[in-house]
Amino acid sequence: MPDRPRALITQFVHEPGPSRVREQCDVTYWEDDLPMPRDRLIETVPDVDAILCHTSTRIDTEILDHAPRLKVVSNLGAGYDNIDVAACTARRVAVCNTPGAMVDTTADTAFALMLAVARRVGEGERWVRGGRWTHWSPTLLVGGDVWGATLGLIGLGKIGLAMARRARGFGMTILYHTRTRRPEVESELGVRYADLDTLLRESDFVSLHVPLTPETRHLIGARELALMRPTAYLINTARGAVVDQPALAEALAQGTIAGAGLDVFEREPIDPNDPLLALENCVLIPHVGAASRATRARMAGIGATNLLNVLAGRPPVAIVNPQVLA
């Protein structure tokens, strides 16, 4: 019998991921809520053929230089900015992800952030828990409406489309901006293409659904925030660095925009001294956009399938650098 492939799981992964990998591989499993420490990762990878990881594990040239046997990094998440894809490609290491597994759950989170920041849900809960609610007032926590408002989607991939479908149920006017116009989606969903500046000027809510790339880093900065309406809200469930976070904090503090709902940050966890934490007009949650039980299980299953398929010479469900399999 030939030796079984060796796989490393660098952090706790929901079932059925670990069980599926164990069926066909000898597995080293760092079954902890925190990712495997960097020094342990470097010690472990020399004998590893495959890695199953979350986006909290960084796979860079240092790790790859210690992993001569590595054939595949299977990342649990749509994003893969934790992985040096170019370095993996140069070494013919497949990089896989799970983009389809989390679409609707992430869209639910983005929509929840829209509702929460517009209707000042976080402020209201703090008001009640802090004992400040002493009487009813017609001016208490007055916010904005979501129904009938204009939603601007920056990025119209699967999650952006899911947001558009939800917005139709709220009677919203929907604008979108992408590198490539989508006429078929315009016909199907009644969305309207706009250049970035027009979208920012005309939207009541701007929701980000783009990957983090050199082109999208700080896509939303001081100039872009200044184009938005003072009654508008920014929603980010994509990647923190798509937004210039200090510029956003300044815009919120100065009333340049009305509020923001954020699931992602430039530094994660957020710095406890970050000025965003002192602002009432933003809703902040800890990168849990895909955190439903069903979605975590789906991501784990697809991640395991990606890993095993590459090892067996079969096409994975999703791959970032397909040229390495050619």
Steps between C-alpha positions, in 0.01 A plus 500: 500500500638844412536753779192711560532873438564714805269789572518781753191673640627819659199593715164365615283412201136401517392156391486339254835653398742318734326164467507512122868585490580222750333244274776538243791672677714478809401819680671732742217705650556813709156475658501838671290814467819693419714411196816295533784724619740609231800310638300178526373550146856532369600186692207299364480588130815319370318165495162634385334446161190710567380777730141572601479842664291805579591850385663557840795281394759679288664293227791699361840434348653412838245223551527383141880483520461252788238290316662324202227234480206739508250459216191687615389769745125475551375825650164517679356827374438692182795733561859378480709809577663296780673292231782606270335366186784600270753313714272195510454510124876522446535181707199334330302497824125518440311764698133418550218692668129469576331801334159344441456364851439828678309717254158525663626502857736789425226687317275451805773654715547798269126561497485464878772765531300731273192465719695524824692817415207677334260427787772551763454154651839490672449841654152401613618187673775690679240759601276236656777300668657820634181602679460817295149421373285700739214613274372490143615788283418591138867587443651188656731306264340626181673336205459431129277270301627202304182429306471713189857631532776482237759225543835528324683171455872518431566156356229282350628150551297232673468686830421828324227324303359350820490850649317631192235230533446586867483870419222441248288366784547834676398698193846651466647668195822310423814642341814296436858556398735232368789481257275317254142608444232229545214568254336165571476584870366845419216332309434233762513712817441853378836625629674797339870532421676815622859618510648500847462873570136504386421198714655664805309826443160341442491212750346498847694181577830396344583131547842357409532159334845496336807286576807662651753558222761769440236681292229489769717582803363826645248516218289704742704784646450861603416614146238230449343553843470871428294418189241312706190663641512614863198272556668198338646185655801284405479120541808277478492121517778457240850571638599772742777647287257581219422804721749754631401445863641823650326697225175323581534575871555867416199507268278345767625735769449807280157397371621469142287185486228386739641164601674175415449129556822300503574130528862536387791725595847589376647339812321202653426490787445875499742706707333574838603865453352530152287818476212303345433346841417839649241584234130429547410525132659173393410136557808280541498119500804265511529355147210258541330555164494127420448380857192284473514131592389386155746724318797402717423133429460569128831686485674215683358240265596689186845577640560131568376406153733756340797361691426135425420563133831673436691220671312244288554689175134600470370856441420679825169678556672840497860592425672838492797403279372232259813526286690285751279203408547536125 
